[in-house]
Amino acid sequence: MSTEALGGTLSRLLEASHTTAFEQLPGLLETAAREAGAGGARLFVADLQQDVLREVTGIGPDAGRGGEEVRIEGTLPGRAYQILESTTAPTGGSCWTPVLDGTERLGVLRVDPPPGTTHGSDPDVVRTLATVAGLLLVSKRSNSDAHARLTRTRKMGVSAELQWTLMPPRTFANDRVTVSAVMEPAYQMAGDTIDYAVGGDNAHLAIFDAMGHDTSAGLTASLAMATCRSHRRSGSDLAATSHAIEETLTEQFGHSRYATGILASLDLATGQLSWVNRGHLLPVVIRGGRWATTLHCPPAGPMGTGLGLPTEVCVDQLEPGDRLLMFTDGITEARDAQGELFGRERFTDFLIRHHADGLPVAETLRRLIHAVLDHHDGRLDDDATVLFCQWHGKTTDQTTPRSAARAPN
């Protein structure tokens, strides 16, 4: 298909999308695919825990009634989702390609071959349709209960409903930094939360772990996140922002509720990491893809306790390729049936081994959280959260988002 003809198809697709809802996306993509010379297109989205891919049919209140569901493990569409590359059966036919929001994985698009052929569709058409599908999916999902139902396999708790609404995208990458996060239990989160923002030469990172595992814990974590964002965006430094969080929590709860946390700022030009420790587990840096070290900073005490301890801004120098890991105790303290902890060593060894496999960062974290769940027989007693940040170093080459999501060595 000529570039001009494909451009016309996309123009009509985008124009039609302005006044359509999430449930109408399958019809728009199907029409566009046929206009572009393919045999059709079908959109699948990943569930919240990234176990299955569910087809968006546009039928029924969940927009997926009667649609196909495929597992992510052990299938061609699942492999496209996992490795961020298009996959086609050895005998030819339909092509599965990842659907992304930037570098966050949303699902996959199945593009069927042109009628009467088995050689597959034009790769440029497939990639372009998947790119537009990602843009349209993001623009329509925020006001769609149908999308929310389709991506859930069970009922969601009130606290988790609040926290997922506030959460930034789970993965971001550019030529200088990759940030990714994973959180469980996805449907009953109540105390852990993360935040990040990238602007100019800085990546701002934060992780919070609120006391308890109930709705009040979720409110505490959400207040900590909102206060952090408000003061960060007003130009407050790390120490002042952590003090503001303490004041907010004290004003709302007295000293009956508190949150531990780490607030950090990474200079993307130099790799200098500045951070404050508010009574949280110390972060780990994996260097050279082979060994891990723990960073140290005197704790100022959890926010909301009113201990009045001094807040020290600590500074560490990252090297190109370093992977910074912030996490909560639900990761390392998950126990198996015999009472054995998952542990820090197992945690870091898992990431080092999967780093060597060259998997995208988000896929490594997906496999990590599944390993933690398996260790704990599929059910966690506490929230388990990891915030990952890799500094790629100084670069003048613009890495494509897809390769940046892989966090190259």
LINMO-V529220 format. One record per residue. N is the residue number from 1. RES is the residue in one small letter. OMEGA is omega in radians with two decimals (* if undefined). Layout:
# LINMO-V529220
n,res,omega
N,RES,OMEGA
N,RES,OMEGA
This chain:
# LINMO-V529220
n,res,omega
1,m,-3.12
2,s,3.11
3,t,-3.14
4,e,3.14
5,a,3.11
6,l,3.10
7,g,3.10
8,g,3.11
9,t,-3.13
10,l,3.12
11,s,3.12
12,r,3.13
13,l,-3.12
14,l,3.13
15,e,3.13
16,a,-3.06
17,s,-3.07
18,h,-3.06
19,t,3.10
20,t,3.12
21,a,-3.13
22,f,-3.08
23,e,-3.10
24,q,-3.11
25,l,-3.14
26,p,3.14
27,g,3.13
28,l,-3.10
29,l,3.10
30,e,3.13
31,t,-3.12
32,a,-3.14
33,a,-3.14
34,r,3.08
35,e,-3.10
36,a,3.06
37,g,3.10
38,a,-3.13
39,g,-3.13
40,g,-3.13
41,a,3.10
42,r,-3.06
43,l,3.09
44,f,3.10
45,v,3.13
46,a,3.04
47,d,-3.00
48,l,-3.13
49,q,3.07
50,q,3.05
51,d,-3.05
52,v,3.02
53,l,-3.06
54,r,-3.10
55,e,3.01
56,v,-3.10
57,t,-3.07
58,g,-3.10
59,i,3.06
60,g,-3.06
61,p,3.10
62,d,3.12
63,a,-3.12
64,g,-3.11
65,r,-3.14
66,g,-3.13
67,g,-3.13
68,e,3.03
69,e,3.13
70,v,3.12
71,r,3.11
72,i,3.11
73,e,2.96
74,g,3.11
75,t,3.09
76,l,3.10
77,p,3.09
78,g,3.12
79,r,3.08
80,a,3.11
81,y,-3.06
82,q,-2.98
83,i,3.11
84,l,3.09
85,e,3.11
86,s,3.11
87,t,3.10
88,t,3.10
89,a,-3.13
90,p,-3.13
91,t,-3.11
92,g,3.12
93,g,-3.05
94,s,3.12
95,c,3.07
96,w,-3.12
97,t,-3.07
98,p,3.05
99,v,-2.99
100,l,2.87
101,d,-2.96
102,g,3.04
103,t,3.05
104,e,-3.12
105,r,3.12
106,l,-3.08
107,g,3.11
108,v,3.05
109,l,3.04
110,r,3.09
111,v,-3.10
112,d,-3.13
113,p,3.10
114,p,-3.13
115,p,3.08
116,g,-3.13
117,t,3.05
118,t,-3.03
119,h,3.11
120,g,-3.12
121,s,3.09
122,d,-3.12
123,p,3.12
124,d,3.10
125,v,-3.13
126,v,-3.12
127,r,-3.11
128,t,3.12
129,l,3.13
130,a,3.11
131,t,3.14
132,v,3.10
133,a,3.10
134,g,3.13
135,l,-3.11
136,l,-3.13
137,l,3.14
138,v,-3.10
139,s,-3.06
140,k,-2.98
141,r,-3.01
142,s,3.14
143,n,-3.06
144,s,2.99
145,d,3.13
146,a,3.10
147,h,-3.13
148,a,3.13
149,r,-3.08
150,l,-3.09
151,t,3.13
152,r,3.09
153,t,3.10
154,r,-3.13
155,k,-3.12
156,m,3.09
157,g,-3.10
158,v,-3.13
159,s,3.12
160,a,3.10
161,e,3.13
162,l,-3.03
163,q,3.09
164,w,3.12
165,t,-3.10
166,l,-2.98
167,m,2.99
168,p,3.07
169,p,-3.04
170,r,3.13
171,t,3.03
172,f,3.08
173,a,2.91
174,n,-3.05
175,d,-3.06
176,r,-3.06
177,v,2.96
178,t,3.09
179,v,3.12
180,s,-3.11
181,a,3.06
182,v,-3.05
183,m,3.05
184,e,-0.05
185,p,-2.97
186,a,-3.05
187,y,-3.11
188,q,3.08
189,m,-3.13
190,a,3.08
191,g,3.10
192,d,2.98
193,t,3.11
194,i,3.03
195,d,3.03
196,y,3.05
197,a,3.13
198,v,3.12
199,g,-3.12
200,g,-3.11
201,d,-3.07
202,n,2.93
203,a,3.13
204,h,-3.05
205,l,3.08
206,a,3.03
207,i,-3.11
208,f,3.06
209,d,-3.09
210,a,3.11
211,m,3.04
212,g,3.12
213,h,-3.12
214,d,-3.11
215,t,3.11
216,s,3.08
217,a,3.10
218,g,3.09
219,l,3.12
220,t,3.14
221,a,-3.14
222,s,3.07
223,l,3.11
224,a,3.13
225,m,-3.10
226,a,3.12
227,t,3.10
228,c,-3.13
229,r,-3.09
230,s,-3.09
231,h,3.06
232,r,-3.12
233,r,3.07
234,s,3.08
235,g,3.13
236,s,3.10
237,d,-3.03
238,l,-3.11
239,a,-3.13
240,a,3.12
241,t,3.12
242,s,3.08
243,h,3.12
244,a,3.09
245,i,3.10
246,e,-3.14
247,e,3.13
248,t,-3.12
249,l,3.12
250,t,3.12
251,e,-3.07
252,q,-2.97
253,f,-2.97
254,g,3.06
255,h,-3.12
256,s,3.14
257,r,3.12
258,y,3.11
259,a,2.94
260,t,3.13
261,g,2.98
262,i,3.03
263,l,-3.04
264,a,3.05
265,s,-3.13
266,l,3.06
267,d,-3.04
268,l,3.10
269,a,-3.03
270,t,-3.06
271,g,3.12
272,q,-3.13
273,l,3.05
274,s,-3.07
275,w,3.05
276,v,-3.09
277,n,3.09
278,r,3.04
279,g,-3.02
280,h,3.00
281,l,-3.09
282,l,-3.14
283,p,-3.12
284,v,3.03
285,v,3.01
286,i,-3.04
287,r,3.09
288,g,-3.12
289,g,-3.01
290,r,-3.07
291,w,-3.04
292,a,3.08
293,t,3.13
294,t,3.04
295,l,-3.09
296,h,3.09
297,c,-3.13
298,p,-3.11
299,p,3.10
300,a,-3.12
301,g,3.14
302,p,-3.14
303,m,-3.09
304,g,-3.13
305,t,3.13
306,g,-3.12
307,l,3.10
308,g,3.13
309,l,3.13
310,p,3.13
311,t,-3.13
312,e,3.03
313,v,-3.11
314,c,-3.09
315,v,3.06
316,d,3.13
317,q,3.06
318,l,3.03
319,e,3.13
320,p,-3.12
321,g,3.12
322,d,3.11
323,r,3.13
324,l,-3.11
325,l,2.96
326,m,-3.04
327,f,3.10
328,t,-3.00
329,d,3.08
330,g,3.09
331,i,-3.01
332,t,-3.07
333,e,3.02
334,a,-3.07
335,r,3.04
336,d,-3.07
337,a,3.12
338,q,3.11
339,g,-3.12
340,e,3.13
341,l,2.99
342,f,2.93
343,g,-3.12
344,r,-3.10
345,e,3.11
346,r,3.12
347,f,-3.10
348,t,3.11
349,d,3.12
350,f,-3.11
351,l,3.12
352,i,-3.13
353,r,-3.11
354,h,3.01
355,h,-3.12
356,a,3.14
357,d,3.11
358,g,3.14
359,l,2.98
360,p,-3.08
361,v,-3.11
362,a,3.12
363,e,3.07
364,t,3.14
365,l,3.08
366,r,3.14
367,r,3.10
368,l,-3.07
369,i,3.06
370,h,3.08
371,a,3.09
372,v,3.12
373,l,3.12
374,d,3.13
375,h,-3.08
376,h,3.11
377,d,3.01
378,g,-3.09
379,r,-3.11
380,l,3.06
381,d,-3.11
382,d,3.07
383,d,3.13
384,a,-3.00
385,t,3.03
386,v,2.98
387,l,-3.04
388,f,3.05
389,c,3.06
390,q,3.06
391,w,-3.08
392,h,-3.13
393,g,3.12
394,k,-3.13
395,t,3.04
396,t,3.13
397,d,3.11
398,q,3.12
399,t,3.12
400,t,3.14
401,p,-3.08
402,r,3.13
403,s,3.07
404,a,3.13
405,a,3.10
406,r,-3.14
407,a,-3.01
408,p,3.12
409,n,*
